[in-house]
Amino acid sequence: MRFDLNDDQEFFRETARRFIEAEAPVSVVREWHGLPDGFPPSWWRAAAELGWTSLMVPEALGGGSISGRPIIDITVVADEMGRGVVPGPFMPTNVVADTLGRSGASAQQALLEGVVAGEVVLAWAFCEPGGDWTADHVAAVAVPSNGGYVLTGTKTAVEAAAQAHHVLVTARTPDGLAQFLLPSDAPGITIASQESLDLGRRFAEVRLDGVAAGPEYLVGVPGATTEADVERQRRLMVLLQCADNAGSAARVLEFTVAYAFDRYSFGRPLASYQALKHRFADMKLWSEASQAAVDGAADALADARDLAVRRGYGFVAAPCERRRCRRDTRRYFCDTPLGGNGHGRFCVRRG
């Protein structure tokens, strides 16, 4: 949680937290796990009314931020969503909306009115099987044909693809990277749901089998301009995911410490044992470092500074994989202080 929020931002954060606690407590979120979309549409529209889908949309197109620094404002929401592990197409919709607001054609920007109202969901089809979240691994191709393009390829782990009305597809052309905003039901697009460890969010594989895309579907100009858009999208998506993770880790630590005070062993609260105090202190340090890393990354992205992601020393919460922890003990620190609380293991990675 940032300590430099102004009064409007602090009120925005408190409103988001109260809304989540009242409308989507953990007990309700668990019930939503059985829904096809992972959440009811009414929930997403209510979240949109609070401004969650308008932060990255320019004011001229019906959006607007709280502080004039939308990157900071949207990170606040991501942190609160992580604390409540609430579902919804928050990340992909806002990432794509940001690009459409900057590089989209007028007809594409007209969709942003529905995005702001929570009636239009957007997805970004970028990552590919066997690849990673870098532009160098984009293998989907867009071949020029009859004044437009024909798209072929496969995208994986596309969040909210099955729920989206439009999908932003990143593909490679003879002129460099290009992006196309396609209806999710366009001929040649096949969307197959994928299983995920995250029971709230929905992911899918998107197959492109000779999808015809006229010039009206092109977002921006192929080449350097689109490559800059893709890099900003990637950084914004990573930032929001890290903010979500940091919020989740902070909340888990809070109720774990509270549980240690409530549970007694040999007539004493667990929290009174010095060994656990030391471990809780370490975990608090890692949690605060995670928050600080997110805040620093948000400031850097908002100010268009180099994030230096691979050279940084921030801390990012990640699911524990014991083989990975054993392989590189310099970067991964595991702990299991939760005992009978039953929340399992987690680790904090030094970036």
Secondary structure as GFF3:
##gff-version 3
##sequence-region A 1 351
A	DSSP	alpha_helix	7	23	.	.	.	ID=ss1
A	DSSP	alpha_helix	26	32	.	.	.	ID=ss2
A	DSSP	alpha_helix	41	49	.	.	.	ID=ss3
A	DSSP	three_ten_helix	59	61	.	.	.	ID=ss4
A	DSSP	alpha_helix	70	84	.	.	.	ID=ss5
A	DSSP	alpha_helix	90	103	.	.	.	ID=ss6
A	DSSP	alpha_helix	106	109	.	.	.	ID=ss7
A	DSSP	alpha_helix	112	116	.	.	.	ID=ss8
A	DSSP	beta_strand	122	125	.	.	.	ID=ss9
A	DSSP	three_ten_helix	135	137	.	.	.	ID=ss10
A	DSSP	beta_strand	141	145	.	.	.	ID=ss11
A	DSSP	beta_strand	148	159	.	.	.	ID=ss12
A	DSSP	beta_strand	166	173	.	.	.	ID=ss13
A	DSSP	beta_strand	176	183	.	.	.	ID=ss14
A	DSSP	beta_strand	189	194	.	.	.	ID=ss15
A	DSSP	beta_strand	203	213	.	.	.	ID=ss16
A	DSSP	three_ten_helix	215	217	.	.	.	ID=ss17
A	DSSP	beta_strand	218	219	.	.	.	ID=ss18
A	DSSP	alpha_helix	224	262	.	.	.	ID=ss19
A	DSSP	beta_strand	264	265	.	.	.	ID=ss20
A	DSSP	beta_strand	268	269	.	.	.	ID=ss21
A	DSSP	three_ten_helix	270	272	.	.	.	ID=ss22
A	DSSP	alpha_helix	274	302	.	.	.	ID=ss23
A	DSSP	three_ten_helix	309	311	.	.	.	ID=ss24
A	DSSP	beta_strand	315	319	.	.	.	ID=ss25
A	DSSP	alpha_helix	322	327	.	.	.	ID=ss26
A	DSSP	beta_strand	332	335	.	.	.	ID=ss27
A	DSSP	three_ten_helix	339	341	.	.	.	ID=ss28
A	DSSP	beta_strand	346	350	.	.	.	ID=ss29
###
